[in-house]
Each structure stands twice: as structure tokens, then as C-alpha cells.
């Protein structure tokens, strides 16, 4: 499906047809973004129009993300009225700081960004609130962003259960190395484990994240720190505040992943990421201990333990270069 949207000349998005007159006014407000002075009354009306439109069910759905993220051009349709998606995005960014202060905006900011990542874990993290009825679609709806070479597993959509798909994905990513394993564990604390969610999956390993639901805001994600930055400076990455004993690194603020910093050694990059992730979890008042990290017989390993949920269920997450046990 992703290739279809990439190759399409224009993608037409149908938002509905109920209360079309109200939407017509909203479309009109959006079209005037660069045509009239940005007075306070106009900004207020524009915010109301954007808020009304983004409450439409289309903006909550998971499969539609690729419609506008991958298309060169998209047009929004509501009843007899239409609007270029580029105008909608421009209107949003003109009042972004006000819109971000509103509740229940979900993944809209990521949806409106023009760039597209090919990192599945980053997509799962960012679009965690986008909805679908089948847990397998939590992955399948995002696979359109990934070239074949970056698809970690074959989904085998009609052959295996959703929790088995999650287990295979977690296993594959954990076995890619300590850095990838640490990201899976961060997802584990944010989304919770598959194990224990029902009697059917009680026997699943404790290290498999439950990507079928939303992650907890503020947990290992940095949402609670967004107000510490201007909206134009903020990166869509976890907030990191760390002190690296190995390299003496001290940073504060939004960070692209530390492992991309060419000034650090590979050991320093990995240690800074792990400590930042652990600190985020501690800041969220989630008991967690990163028990050990290092190499054993030339194999990376990572071991952590903690509690999840109001019942205080304990689980252990581990990676040792081979299949987790």
C-alpha cells in the first residue's frame, strides 16, 4: 500500500459529510492564513476551526497515516467542500503552540510533519495513539513506510496471532544488538508487556512489548518536558538528561539519538542512551533497575527488571546476543 501512495499523483481524503456548513467555514478560515493579518480574533477562530476538524474520526485512524505522509499531494474532502492538505498543514503550523496546548491531539503533530522515518520502533512510538481494530494492524499499517530491506520480520498476517507477531518482532530487534535491545526495553516499560494481559498470552515472555495499546504519557518519552522548549526548537525524540561517567558527557535538552553523535565512541554512545532511558523511567516514578550492561564472550548483554501496572507485577527483560530466555 505504501508504494501506491508514493506513486499517486493526488490522494483524495474523505472526511465525512455531517455538519458540512460548519466545515465550510473552517476551510474558509484555513485558506485565509496568509491572506489577512494574523489578528488575535482570527487566530482564535482558526484554532477553533482546526480543533473541530481534527476531532473527525479520520484523524484518529492508523491506516490513513500513509495516505498523507507518503503522497506528494493530498486533498481533503468534506461533503461538497475541499481543501489542499498543504494549506491545512500550513494553518496548523501558524498556530502550533496554541494547538499543542489542547488535549487529545494524539499523533497529529507527527502526522503533519512532512518528513518520514523508516525506523519501525520510532513509528510505533510516535503513532501510538492512532487506532485500528486488529492488533496486527498496529504494525501492518506502518509497514508501508519501510523499504523491504528495513522490514524486520515478515508479518505473515493471516497465519499467526498478533501476540506471536509481537514476540517475533521483539526477538528480532533484541538480537540486533545492545542498542536495539535497549530500545525494545524502553518500549516495554512504556507500553507494558504482552504477558499477563489475558489468560491466552500469560505464557508469553516478559520481554515482549504490548504494542496493541497506547504508551503512558511521560513515561520514558519526554512529553512532560515539552513545555521546556519553544515548539520550533523541539525534536520529536525522547528528552535526555544524563551524566556519562565514561566520557564526561553532560547534555540537557532534546537530542537526536546519542548513538548518532560522531564525537562519541561506540561505548559512550550506548552508555549515554541506556542511562538516559533509565533516567526517564525513574523520572516517571516507575521502579526500574538496569541490572547490568556489557559484553560476555564477545556478546552484548542487557538486563533490567521492574514493576508494571497498578498491581505491581514484576518482570525481567534481557538480551544476550542470541534468543532471549
QUIKA-V413057 format. One line per field, one symbol per residue. ss: DSSP state (H for helix, E for strand, L for the rest). phi: phi as a letter, one per 40 degrees, with the letter a starting at -180 (. if undefined). psi: psi as a letter, one per 20 degrees, with the letter a starting at -180 (. if undefined). Layout:
# QUIKA-V413057
ss=???
phi=???
psi=???
This chain:
# QUIKA-V413057
ss=LHHHHHHLLLEEEEEELLLHHHHHHHHHHHHLLLLLLLLHHHHHHHHHHHHHHHLLHHHHELLLHHHHHLLLLEEEEELLEEEEHHHHHHHHHHLHHHHHLLLLLLLHHHHHLLLLLLLHHHHHHHLLLLELLLLLHHHHLLHHHLLHHHLLLLLLLLLLLHHHHHHHHHHHHHLLLHHHHHHHHHHHHHHLELLLLLHHHLLLLLLLELLLLLLLLLLLLLHHHHHHLLLLLLLLLLEEEEEELLLLEEEEEELLLHHHLLLLLHHHHHHHHHHHHHHHHHHLLLLEEEEEEEEELLEEEEEEEEEELLLLEEEEEEELLLLLL
phi=.dcccccccabbbcchacfcccccccccccccdbbbccccdcccccccccccccccddcbccccdcdbcbccabbcbafcbaaccccccccdccbdcccccccgcfcccccccccbcbbcccccccbccccacbdccdcdcbcccbcdcbccaccfdcbbcccccccccccccccchccccccccccccccgccdgcaccbcccdcccccccbccccgcfbgdcbcccbcccccccbdcbbbbcccbgcbbahcbcddcccccbcccccccccccccccdccccfbdabccaaibafgbcaabaaabbgccgccabbaabgbcdb
psi=hghghhipgppppoiajplhghhggghghghjgjhqqmrghghghggggggggiiqhhiiqghigighhiqhpqpppocjqqpphhggghgghhkghghiiqrkicjhghhiqhqpqkoghhghghkhipqqhphhihghiihiipqhijohqphlgjhrrhhhggghgggghhjirhghhhhghghghghrqgpihrhhjhjqqijoqnjiaqrppiokhjhijhiiqqhiipqlrqppoqoohgjkpoqpaqpqphiioiiqrhghgghhgghggghgghhjkopqpngqpbqolkpqqppqqaqprhikpqrppqplhapq.
